[in-house]
Every structure is written in structure tokens, then in C-alpha cells.
């Protein structure tokens, strides 16, 4: 049984009215990085995942979960 990482970044970002570009600026990455994370092309590093959670004021577990 293969597990995969599911993310809810787009949903949580949109709830707060942030664009991808605004989110990227807040965490110090490019808009493309946010886009690739949201589209599950790129798995964020632990540091990036924690930065995203901090900016969105939400637990990292709300942004990312393992499903299998």
C-alpha cells in the first residue's frame, strides 16, 4: 500500500484571501513553488511546510496529510 502526500494548501490560502504571489512573498519562495506544491508536483521540505503553516496560522497537519 503506497502512501501519498495530500495537501490542502490551496484551500487554506484561499480562505485567507491570499494569492499565490502573496503567499510566496510571505514565505520567501517563488509563486511557481507555491503553484507546484498546490498541484502536488513538488513535495515541500519540512522547513517550507512549517513556514507555510506559520504564515497561515494553522497546524502543518491541516495543510498536509498522508493517505494510503
Steps between C-alpha positions, in 0.01 A plus 500: 500500500664821382440813699483836333514852630176695465501872556236756574721803444286651225186479715662651808673774297174592325311513832735779602465685170865462401622460144779259418733797452410647839547165670834454328622840617397426859698174512793609282453278193384552143136494391589199287610311812162563663329390179696175478433418865127566458490280189690221680788515252748595773513371858607786724792470736423486869616859537274623219203304635551657843534849351178452304318386813635791702394760241153345482481468881398137474655168605715340233277192529211706364702584189652157431390143569602150399244281327549147396 
